[in-house]
Amino acid sequence: MATLGHRRLVRSCRYPRLTWRYARWRYIDNLSPLLAYRFGRCLHSNRRSHELVKLNQDGVVITSAQALLGSDSYFEELTSAVGKLERNHADAIASARAAFNALA
């Protein structure tokens, strides 16, 4: 039976560029986000912890985006950007909807 180390050795000999690319991405290019995630985790607030318990217990939690993400989230910026895109491309969206409704 082949061990995990043996498989890695065979894979590294068979695909040296692929292995180097993965190692470079994993340990060089992605190092700062990896370390920020590992050491900079913030603890959940009491409300988030309560919602997580309810989610694990019931499978469903109903909440608002502001309560879940907090006031300093990028949710407002995202919704305003989506609204702006919808206004800019309203004609194309309307024609796509009309074409889809004609098929149905």
BAFI-3210 file (N, C-alpha, C; in Angstrom, 3 decimals, decimal comma, padded with zeros to 6 digits):
// residues 104
n [1|2|3|4|5|6|7|8|9|10|11|12|13|14|15|16|17|18|19|20|21|22|23|24|25|26|27|28|29|30|31|32|33|34|35|36|37|38|39|40|41|42|43|44|45|46|47|48|49|50|51|52|53|54|55|56|57|58|59|60|61|62|63|64|65|66|67|68|69|70|71|72|73|74|75|76|77|78|79|80|81|82|83|84|85|86|87|88|89|90|91|92|93|94|95|96|97|98|99|100|101|102|103|104]
n.u [000,844|000,598|002,020|001,136|003,304|004,826|003,121|003,152|005,835|005,961|004,131|005,417|007,659|006,503|004,997|006,586|006,420|003,765|003,622|005,492|004,225|001,915|003,071|004,381|002,190|000,803|002,587|004,091|002,874|000,380|000,898|000,657|-002,239|-002,861|-001,498|-002,730|-005,309|-004,912|-003,799|-005,194|-007,869|-011,049|-013,150|-016,510|-019,344|-021,756|-024,309|-023,852|-022,836|-025,092|-026,778|-025,364|-025,577|-028,351|-028,530|-027,096|-028,755|-031,441|-031,136|-031,846|-031,656|-033,023|-032,140|-030,883|-028,738|-027,155|-027,168|-025,854|-023,374|-022,414|-021,960|-019,755|-019,345|-018,924|-021,296|-023,224|-021,851|-021,586|-024,306|-025,010|-023,310|-024,310|-026,891|-026,239|-025,068|-027,317|-028,970|-027,404|-027,371|-029,997|-031,577|-030,490|-030,927|-033,727|-034,362|-033,232|-034,783|-037,277|-036,800|-036,351|-038,833|-040,385|-039,624|-040,610]
n.v [-001,173|002,163|004,980|008,279|010,025|008,734|008,962|011,731|012,091|010,689|012,179|014,662|014,075|013,372|015,604|018,211|021,034|021,670|021,008|022,800|025,222|025,056|024,916|027,381|029,134|028,395|028,726|031,042|033,165|033,239|033,632|035,863|036,297|033,782|033,720|035,913|034,955|032,707|033,775|036,068|035,765|036,865|036,751|035,630|037,734|037,875|037,792|036,730|034,257|033,174|033,026|031,179|028,900|028,517|028,010|025,598|024,030|024,229|024,434|026,567|030,085|033,231|036,416|039,794|041,339|043,400|042,914|040,496|040,900|043,287|046,853|047,894|046,613|045,581|045,402|047,402|048,939|047,038|046,568|049,100|049,276|047,200|048,158|050,437|049,243|047,859|050,020|051,219|049,252|048,791|048,645|046,463|044,431|044,424|043,692|041,125|039,837|040,001|038,438|035,977|035,516|035,291|032,838|031,118]
n.w [000,000|-000,888|000,663|001,896|001,678|-000,265|-002,474|-002,817|-003,525|-005,950|-007,448|-007,459|-008,971|-011,368|-012,151|-012,034|-012,481|-011,902|-009,215|-008,143|-008,768|-007,197|-004,634|-004,569|-004,748|-002,424|-000,240|-000,646|-002,282|-001,057|001,578|003,382|003,570|004,633|007,121|008,315|008,570|010,216|012,617|013,176|013,761|014,632|017,449|017,549|018,022|020,713|019,629|017,072|017,830|019,050|016,817|015,313|016,925|016,761|014,031|013,792|015,364|014,330|011,603|010,075|010,012|010,458|009,725|009,539|007,077|008,058|010,809|010,863|009,515|010,546|011,078|009,796|007,414|003,960|002,687|002,139|000,265|-001,767|-002,462|-003,430|-005,647|-007,227|-007,712|-009,219|-011,480|-012,428|-013,116|-015,129|-017,108|-017,796|-020,116|-021,561|-019,723|-019,608|-022,258|-022,354|-020,429|-021,695|-023,973|-022,763|-021,527|-023,769|-024,734|-022,824]
ca.u [000,000|001,399|001,770|000,910|004,601|005,190|002,304|003,669|007,099|005,672|003,495|006,397|008,524|005,723|004,529|007,369|005,960|002,500|003,908|006,142|003,219|001,080|003,870|004,597|000,939|000,401|003,497|004,720|001,891|-000,771|001,388|000,098|-003,621|-002,879|-001,118|-003,771|-006,440|-004,549|-003,496|-006,016|-009,291|-011,783|-014,182|-017,849|-020,087|-022,766|-025,425|-023,418|-022,749|-026,468|-027,279|-024,682|-026,197|-029,667|-028,317|-026,737|-029,870|-032,633|-030,779|-032,251|-031,648|-033,471|-031,509|-030,579|-027,324|-026,461|-026,960|-024,891|-022,066|-021,986|-022,126|-018,545|-019,166|-018,960|-022,579|-023,846|-021,105|-021,942|-025,670|-025,029|-022,656|-025,252|-027,938|-025,681|-024,957|-028,665|-029,437|-026,621|-027,661|-031,430|-032,119|-030,037|-031,610|-035,129|-034,451|-032,934|-035,989|-038,339|-036,446|-036,554|-040,265|-040,949|-039,345|-041,381]
ca.v [000,000|003,371|005,967|009,627|010,565|008,105|009,575|013,080|011,965|010,304|013,309|015,717|013,664|013,315|016,943|019,137|022,419|021,785|020,976|024,057|026,288|024,938|025,276|028,822|029,789|028,068|029,155|032,335|034,154|033,242|033,573|036,890|035,989|032,586|034,097|036,787|034,106|031,832|034,467|037,246|035,446|037,562|035,920|036,058|038,420|037,030|037,621|035,787|032,933|032,702|032,654|029,946|027,815|028,290|027,393|024,202|023,331|024,191|024,374|027,813|031,283|034,419|037,600|040,807|041,387|044,318|042,253|039,409|041,369|044,461|048,113|048,220|045,644|046,101|045,040|048,601|049,280|046,045|046,803|050,321|048,966|046,387|049,080|051,276|048,399|047,610|051,245|051,446|048,225|048,502|048,260|045,110|043,513|044,340|042,913|039,730|039,306|039,840|037,279|034,774|035,328|034,865|031,412|030,348]
ca.w [000,000|-001,002|001,704|001,404|001,289|-001,532|-003,521|-003,060|-004,224|-007,329|-008,100|-007,669|-010,073|-012,589|-012,507|-011,215|-012,581|-011,197|-007,791|-007,788|-008,812|-006,011|-003,462|-004,617|-004,392|-001,061|000,807|-000,916|-002,705|-000,161|002,952|004,261|003,953|005,470|008,475|008,859|008,965|011,327|013,862|013,377|013,838|015,678|018,038|017,195|019,067|021,344|018,689|016,045|018,448|019,222|015,495|014,930|017,677|016,159|012,722|014,017|015,977|013,487|010,189|009,427|010,839|009,738|010,292|008,528|006,696|008,942|012,096|010,694|009,079|011,294|010,356|009,054|006,338|002,604|002,114|001,584|-000,947|-002,769|-002,946|-004,247|-006,921|-008,010|-008,158|-010,280|-012,676|-012,937|-013,787|-016,348|-018,101|-017,686|-021,425|-021,878|-018,809|-020,037|-023,497|-022,013|-019,756|-022,693|-024,802|-021,954|-021,346|-025,051|-024,863|-021,832]
c.u [000,887|001,023|001,585|002,223|005,078|004,400|002,789|004,972|006,865|005,056|004,507|007,361|007,779|005,322|005,310|006,892|004,667|002,730|004,570|005,134|002,326|001,840|004,115|003,339|000,624|001,277|004,183|003,656|000,751|-000,349|000,743|-001,382|-003,726|-002,554|-002,152|-004,974|-006,110|-004,415|-004,412|-007,493|-009,942|-012,877|-015,545|-018,484|-021,123|-023,923|-025,050|-023,313|-024,136|-027,043|-026,624|-025,256|-027,564|-029,542|-027,964|-027,910|-031,029|-032,324|-031,114|-032,171|-032,090|-032,906|-031,281|-029,086|-026,548|-026,215|-025,903|-023,489|-021,538|-022,082|-020,907|-018,287|-019,221|-020,295|-023,268|-023,161|-021,445|-023,339|-025,759|-024,364|-023,577|-026,379|-027,467|-025,544|-026,327|-029,225|-028,708|-026,986|-029,140|-032,012|-031,731|-030,730|-033,062|-035,269|-034,155|-034,130|-037,093|-038,065|-036,659|-038,038|-040,949|-040,724|-040,242|-042,827]
c.v [001,232|004,356|007,334|010,262|010,008|008,722|010,973|013,035|011,630|011,474|014,419|015,349|013,701|014,708|017,995|020,583|022,635|021,836|022,268|025,202|026,241|025,367|026,782|029,562|029,601|028,738|030,490|033,385|034,299|033,288|034,625|036,665|034,763|032,933|035,014|035,983|033,283|032,578|035,642|036,973|036,251|036,631|036,483|036,789|037,462|036,769|036,617|034,379|032,338|032,252|031,368|028,738|027,486|027,611|025,919|023,398|023,141|024,034|025,635|028,935|032,438|035,628|038,612|040,792|042,301|043,686|041,167|039,928|042,551|045,709|048,466|047,246|046,342|045,820|046,248|049,016|048,322|046,299|048,070|050,089|048,141|047,258|049,965|050,483|048,102|048,833|051,483|050,474|047,839|048,040|046,826|044,076|043,326|043,512|041,438|039,081|039,062|038,625|035,983|034,482|034,889|033,366|030,581|030,307]
c.w [000,000|000,104|001,084|000,948|-000,037|-002,681|-003,846|-003,844|-005,692|-008,081|-008,388|-008,790|-011,403|-013,074|-011,725|-011,292|-011,811|-009,691|-007,347|-007,790|-007,579|-004,770|-003,421|-004,211|-002,915|-000,023|000,545|-001,232|-001,709|001,308|003,846|004,551|004,856|006,918|009,114|009,311|010,199|012,649|014,148|013,434|014,953|016,187|017,653|018,363|019,645|020,394|017,602|016,608|018,646|017,880|015,000|015,659|017,092|014,798|012,866|014,560|015,004|012,001|009,435|010,447|009,963|010,453|009,181|008,220|007,626|010,304|011,993|010,404|009,884|010,443|009,509|007,903|004,984|001,926|001,477|000,285|-002,084|-003,325|-003,779|-005,603|-007,812|-008,534|-009,300|-011,579|-013,283|-013,654|-015,100|-017,465|-018,105|-019,014|-021,785|-020,982|-019,236|-021,307|-023,248|-021,315|-020,757|-023,593|-024,037|-021,778|-022,628|-025,264|-023,958|-022,121]
res [m|a|t|l|g|h|r|r|l|v|r|s|c|r|y|p|r|l|t|w|r|y|a|r|w|r|y|i|d|n|l|s|p|l|l|a|y|r|f|g|r|c|l|h|s|n|r|r|s|h|e|l|v|k|l|n|q|d|g|v|v|i|t|s|a|q|a|l|l|g|s|d|s|y|f|e|e|l|t|s|a|v|g|k|l|e|r|n|h|a|d|a|i|a|s|a|r|a|a|f|n|a|l|a]
***
